[in-house]
Amino acid sequence: MLSLHGKIVAITGASGGIGEATARLLAQRGAAVVLSARRSERIDAIAQDIREQGGHATSCVVDVTKAEDLRRLVSTAIDEYGRIDVLVNNAGIAPIGPMADLDTEGWSAMIDVNLRGTLNGIAAALPAFREQGSGHLVSIVSVAGLSVSPLMAVYAATKNAVRTVHEGLRAESTDGVVRTTAISPGYVRTDLADSMADPHIREQTRRSMDAMGISPAAVARAVAFAIEQPADVEIGEINVRPTVQA
């Protein structure tokens, strides 16, 4: 029987949405989780709730754009639980809009959080994985990168870049030490729209999420499926979208 008992999993962007759902599900299935996000009060509360329900959880304030914060996240997992088996790169933003708006600040922010944040996580986790002799990188990507829609050019570019990095790392990691999984959700009921500056786009996105979005728990189950596999099995990519989404 596949199990998550004994797994040590660090999760970025764990203050809500997919990150929170993943932390709760993995803890319910026996993993010890380290929740990270910029909002300390939120991740502290979630970790406390998990512990009160009999799970193992701690928290660590992290801004993924800062490499030293990701190193501290990995160190926290090792100090608290002795190792880190999985890093879930979940933190992401989507200040989407037409290219003609020339929102260079929004473009830079997506590059910094979505791409550079993932790279910072990889740079922090890989040395620990190599030293341990095993490790698993899971990144939450997006179906937006599979079929690029209007308003999403730069967002999709950052997600496609993460997908490319994952494939490159996979090709370099055939010694069986490091596994990689890219999980691409479609519409999920999260607060991702809050990062969209344009009020019309933000409201339109929220309506789409409300109308067809699936629960963050659906993505959490995909994460659990990928990491519960035995060491000789790698789930490279999973797409998780509503059945009604085109």
N, C-alpha and C positions, 0 to 999 in steps of 0.2 A: 504494500500500500504506500503510495507516494505521500510524503509528509513535509511540513515546513518546520517541524519541531527542531530546535537547535539552530535554525537559520538566524543570522544577524543582518538586519536590513536597514539601511539608511535611506531616507526619502526626502527629496527637496520639494518645496512648494506644498508642504503637508498641512497648511493651516486651513484648508478647505478643499472642496471638489474632489478631483481624482486622487490627489495626494492624501487627503484625510481618509477617504474611503479605502485606499490601499493599505494605509497604516492599520486601520481598524480590522480589515479582513485578515491581513497577514497575522496580526496579533491573535485574533480568534483562532487561527489555525496553528498556533504554536510558535510563531517567530517572535523574536525580540526586535522591536523597532525603535529607530532613532528618528524622530520627527524634526524637520528643519524648515524654517521660513523666516521672514523678517519680523513677523508679529509674534513676539515672545509670549504674550498673554494667551493667545489662541492655541499655539502648539503646547504650551504648558498645561492648559485645560484639557486638551484632547489626550495628552499623555497620562494625565491624572485619571481621566475617565477610563482609559484602557487598563490602568493598574487596578482601579477599583473593581473592574470586571474580571480580575484574575490574570490579566496579561502582563507582559514585560515591555515597558516603554520608557524612554527618556526623550529629552528635547534639547535642541541646540539652535541658537539664533544664527541664521546664515543669510547673507546676500550673495547669490550665486555669481554675481559679476566680480566678486573679490576672491581671488585664488586662495588667499590665506584662510578665508571662511570655510571653503570646501576642505582644506587640509585639517582644519579644526573639527569639522564634522566627522571625518574619517578617524581622527584621533579620539574623539568622544566615543565613537562606537567601540574602538579597540580598548580604550581605558575602562569603559563600562562593562563590556561583555567579552573581552579577550581577542576579538577578531571582527572583521567585516566581510560578510559573504556576498552581499548584494548592495549595489548603489542604484537607486531608482532616480534618474534625472527627470523630474516632473515639472519643475518651475518653468513657467512660460508666460509671455504676454502677447497681445495681438492688437496693437493700435493700427488697425488696417485702414485703408483708404485708397483713393485713386492715385496713381503715380503722379498725375498732373498737379496734385496738391503740394508736391515737393516737401513732404513732411520729413525732412532729413533727421530731425530729432527722434521721431518715431521709428524711422528705419534703424538708426543707430541703437536705440533701446532694444529693438527686437534682435539685432545682431548680438548685443551684449548679453542679454538674458537667455535667449533661445539657443544661440550657437556657442558664444564664449562661455556661458554658464555651464553648458554640457561639457565643453573641453576642459574647463576648470575641474569639474567633477572627475573626468577621466584621468586627468593629471594627478589628482589627489589619491584616487583609488588604485590605480594600476600598480604603484610600488608595493602597496599592502597586499594586493592580490598575488603578485609575483613572489613576495616573501612567504606568503602562506602556502602557495602552490595551487590556489584556486580562487575564483571570484567571478562575479556575474554583473555585467552592466546592462541595465534596462533603461531605455529612454522613451518617454512619451512624445511621439512625433505628431503627425496629423495626416488625415486623408487629403487635406488641402494641398499637400505636396504631390499627390498622385495625379490630380487633375486640377490645374491652376485656374481659379475663377477670378473674375474682375474684383478689384479692391485688395486682393490677397497676394500680389506679386512678391513683395519683400518677405511677408510672413511665410509664404510657401517656400521661398528661397532659403530661409533659415532652417526650415524643417527638412528640406531636401538635403541641405548641407549636413545636418545631423545624420540623416539616413546614409549619406555617402561615407561619413566618418565611421559609422558603425560597420559598414561593409568592408572598409579598408582595415579596420581593427580586427574584424573576423578573419580576413584573409591572412593577417599577420599572426594570428593566435591559434594556429592549428596544432600546437603542442598540447592542447587540452587544458591549459591553465585558466584562460579567460574565455568566458562565454559572453555573447552579446545578443540582445533582443531589442528590436525597435517596434513599438506598439503605436499604431496610428488610429486614433479615434475619429469618428465623424462628430455629429452634433451630440454633445453631452450637456446635461443640465448643470453647469458650473457658473462661476462668477467671472469667466474669461472676458465677457463683454465689458466688464468694468474698466478694462484697460484701453477701451476704444474711446478716443477723444471726441469724435464726431457724434453728436447726440442722435442724429437720424440713423446712422449705421449701428450705433449701440442699441437703439430700440428695435431696429429691424432684426438684429442678431438675437436679441432676447426673445423676440416673438418666434423666431425659427426654433430656438432652443426649447421654448415652452411647447411648441406645436409638435415637434418630432424628436426632441432630445431624449436620449436614454440616460439611465441613472449612472453616476460615477462608479457605482458598484460593479457595473458590467465591465468596465475597464480594469477595475481592481481584480476581478476574477481572471482576466487575461494575464495580468501580471503574475498572479498566484500560479496559474497553469504553467507559465514559462519557467518560473524559478523552482518549481517543485520537481522538475524532470531530473532523472539521474544524471550524473556528471558526464556521461558519454553522449548525452542528447542536448542539442542546441536548437531552440526555437528562434529562428532568425528574425522573423517579422510576422506580426499579426495585425490585421485591419479589423476594427470593431466599430460598426456604424449601425444606425437605426435601419430596420428593414424597409422603412418608407423613404429613406434618403436616396436621392438619385446619385 
